[in-house]
Amino acid sequence: MGSSGTAFNKGILGVIADPFGAGLCLVISGLFFAKHFRKKNYETIVDFFKERYGITAACFLSVMYLPAYLGWIGAQLIAFGYILNSLTGFPIMLSIIFSTAVVLIYTYMGGMWADTITDFFQMLILVAGLLIIFPVLVKSLGGFSSIISRTPPEFFYFYPRNTSTLDWLWYLQAWMMVGIGSLPAQDLFARTMAAKNFTVSRWSSILAGIFYVMIGLLPVLIGIFGRLAMPSSSGETILVDMALKYLSPVLIVVMVGALLAAIMSSADSALLAPSSIIGHNILPLIKKDTTEQDKLNWCKWSVPLIGIFSLMLALYFKNIYKLCQESWGILLVGVAAPMILGVYFKRATAKGALASSLGGIIIWLFFKIKIPGYPSNLIGFFASMIILVVVSLCDRKVKTY
């Protein structure tokens, strides 16, 4: 980020958008998209693109998911590796490799059902761990009044104060990166379609969004309070460091288990998402006489392949925040507009979708590389929306949908 972006990132403003944005995404999905997709009974999000825009646009948009999920998976593997490194002292590279093997094995062997079951129990462990460490940390720091008096006021701002228009744009981008960028995510789409019926799909998404905000604020506050408790600790390992310092051996196990649960819950879902797109959507483009067994086999073998590529990315970057940010940024600028307008703009055409995706990516990269002081993802997203509308209105081949 440029100077303005750096100023924006102070305190809670830099991280509050993650839980609120993710919660907002789930609520929006339940309210405005679940009914439409359930009615059509798609298997993947690319099925929607194929019916809405045709095979060429669907193929192009499906490719956008691969780099996005590689980066997201890589971020989870790095986080897993840092925790293992803190606990065992193993070299960070070896820790990341071992972490990758663990996630790959149970995801490959169990598939979506294993992902769903493990997610349920992992979230229970995660909530328990956060509820244990939070009051212990607050008490050790002398209570909320003591914490507030020792923390700069801007760390508790939920929106920019006395800042420029550019700072507000950075703030809006932070919300939209997850809040809108996650809408076309295949793992969210898979859960929307896997629910028993539309009612369950809609309300589980809405309630999950509400709970996400409530629970998601705890690690944000723990991270801020942890700066007072352990100022020398690195950002990547502060939760583990606090658990080792403040908790008993039994509670340390619970807390570390909670962190690993959160990471594995994200990693296994992210592994299955692009694998399903490869097997269900990309394979038929390569092999015309594809059988259902062929699709299943490709889905299964894509899991370790994607895991290996994600591992390579993780070992190269070794930066959790950067990988997460870039992953959802790709979906925001390259896929979100064709999905949103594909549902709510009846004049949207295949040419409009292709131009929107390509134009959003190009404009995003231009601002990111040439003018880094501006919110490139936000600019790329709005550019992709405008391009889709303009090109579609100029295109006479409007497909009835």
LINGI-V966169 format. One record per helix or strand of 2 or more residues. SS is the DSSP state (A for helix, B for strand). FROM is the first residue (numbers start at 1). TO is the last residue. Records with the same first field share a line. If there is no record, write none. Layout:
SS = FROM-TO + FROM-TO
//
This chain:
A = 3-8 + 11-14 + 16-40 + 45-53 + 55-88 + 92-140 + 144-150 + 153-156 + 165-179 + 186-194 + 198-229 + 238-246 + 249-286 + 292-317 + 320-334 + 336-344 + 350-370 + 376-394
//
